[in-house]
């Protein structure tokens, strides 16, 4: 069992945020199936949920600012 979140997973969460913005999903990570799947897989890692949600939110807002 992993004890740390991979940087690639945070990057994936950020990309999910961008993609979800482009799909018209509101700025709520709980509405993203991909984000919530990533949270579920990594929920045993301390601090992973917050890190994933922050990365998703960052991606969503960056896409919003670029639009």
N, C-alpha and C positions, 0 to 999 in steps of 0.2 A: 504494500500500500504506500502510495506517495505521501510525502509529508510537506511538499512545497508545490506551489502552483507554477507551471511552466510559463515562461514569457510568451510562448507561442499561443497559449490559451488566452492570455490577456489581449494579444493582438487579434485573435479570432473574435473575441467579445467586442472589440472596437469595430471590427469590420461588420459584425452583425448589427451594430448600432447604425452604421452608415447604410447598410442594406435595408434595415427596417425603416429608417427615415425615408428612403427612396420608395418604399412600398406604401408609405402613408401611415405607418404605425405611429401612434402618439408617443411622446417622450416618457414612456413608462416601461422599464425593462421587464416587468412582470407580464407584459403583453407579447413579449418576444419568445416564441417557442425555443429558438436556438439558444438564447441567453439563459433561459430557465433550465434547459437541458445541461448546459455547461455548469450551472450552479449545482444541479442535482448530482452530477458526476463528481464534483469536487467539494461537496459539502462537509466532508470529513477533515478537510484542511483548514486549520485556523486562519481566519481572515480572508479566505478565498471568495466567499459570497460577496463581501463588500468590494473587493478588488475587481471582481468580474462585473458587478453592476456599475462601478465607477468607470471601467473601461468602455462598457457598452454606452453609457451616458455620454462620455467624452466623444465617442464616434458619432452618436446621434446628433449632438450639438455642433460638432465640426461640420457635418453634412448640412445641417440647417443653416449655419453661417455662410456656407459656400453657395447655397441655393439662391 
